[in-house]
Amino acid sequence: MEKTAPDTNHKEQNETIDVETITEASFKAADPEQKRKIIEAVLDKDVRPMLIMDGGNIEVLDIKENGEHTDIYIRYLGACSGCAASSLGTLYAIGNTLRQKLGENIRVSPV
């Protein structure tokens, strides 16, 4: 039997999610797997292109519900992993983008 590599290209999986139609209520009501897909879709559309232009990227490591908050744990990749701006400016931009699209109770933390 031939082994195939797992599909790690989340971008292809997210193409069916229209991030412009996601509301705070629909995000809150989504199950954990759907929340991950929505978050990845927002990142693909609004965050990753900027990071990739500078030689970096981010990876979502975990998403946890913490009371009324959704905590998203990320890891910087490529040039972002050693960049001083990633600890403040970039993190603020990522969190702000996700809060604008998905609700004010989003918190983003680098790991």
RACOR-V897246 format. One record per residue. N is the residue number from 1. RES is the residue in one small letter. SS is DSSP state (H for helix, E for strand, L for the rest). PSI is psi in whole degrees, -180 to 180 (* if undefined). D_LAST is the distance of its C-alpha to the last C-alpha in whole Angstrom. Layout:
# RACOR-V897246
[[N,RES,SS,PSI,D_LAST] [N,RES,SS,PSI,D_LAST]]
This chain:
# RACOR-V897246
[[1,m,L,135,38] [2,e,L,131,36] [3,k,L,140,32] [4,t,L,146,30] [5,a,L,146,27] [6,p,L,150,24] [7,d,L,107,24] [8,t,L,8,20] [9,n,L,88,22] [10,h,H,-23,20] [11,k,H,-43,22] [12,e,H,-38,26] [13,q,H,-28,25] [14,n,H,-5,24] [15,e,L,-23,27] [16,t,L,-9,29] [17,i,L,119,27] [18,d,L,101,28] [19,v,H,-20,26] [20,e,H,-19,28] [21,t,H,-4,30] [22,i,L,132,27] [23,t,L,165,27] [24,e,H,-42,25] [25,a,H,-42,28] [26,s,H,-33,27] [27,f,H,-46,24] [28,k,H,-36,24] [29,a,H,-12,26] [30,a,L,150,25] [31,d,L,167,24] [32,p,H,-41,20] [33,e,H,-43,21] [34,q,H,-38,22] [35,k,H,-44,20] [36,r,H,-45,17] [37,k,H,-41,20] [38,i,H,-46,21] [39,i,H,-47,17] [40,e,H,-39,17] [41,a,H,-42,21] [42,v,H,-45,20] [43,l,H,-43,17] [44,d,H,-38,20] [45,k,H,-42,22] [46,d,H,-14,21] [47,v,L,-54,18] [48,r,H,-38,18] [49,p,H,-39,21] [50,m,H,-43,20] [51,l,H,-43,17] [52,i,H,-37,19] [53,m,H,-30,22] [54,d,L,12,20] [55,g,L,18,19] [56,g,E,-170,16] [57,n,E,178,14] [58,i,E,156,11] [59,e,E,132,10] [60,v,E,118,10] [61,l,E,-39,8] [62,d,E,155,10] [63,i,E,125,12] [64,k,E,139,14] [65,e,E,127,17] [66,n,E,86,17] [67,g,L,-125,20] [68,e,L,-5,21] [69,h,E,152,18] [70,t,E,115,16] [71,d,E,126,12] [72,i,E,123,10] [73,y,E,125,6] [74,i,E,161,6] [75,r,E,133,6] [76,y,E,142,8] [77,l,E,159,11] [78,g,E,-139,15] [79,a,H,-26,16] [80,c,H,-28,13] [81,s,H,-24,10] [82,g,H,8,13] [83,c,L,131,14] [84,a,H,-32,15] [85,a,H,-24,15] [86,s,H,-28,12] [87,s,H,-22,11] [88,l,L,-72,14] [89,g,H,-49,16] [90,t,H,-42,14] [91,l,H,-42,12] [92,y,H,-44,15] [93,a,H,-42,17] [94,i,H,-50,14] [95,g,H,-43,14] [96,n,H,-42,18] [97,t,H,-47,19] [98,l,H,-38,18] [99,r,H,-40,19] [100,q,H,-40,22] [101,k,H,-34,23] [102,l,H,-11,21] [103,g,L,154,22] [104,e,L,-14,21] [105,n,L,23,19] [106,i,E,132,16] [107,r,E,135,13] [108,v,E,130,10] [109,s,E,133,6] [110,p,E,148,4] [111,v,L,*,0]]
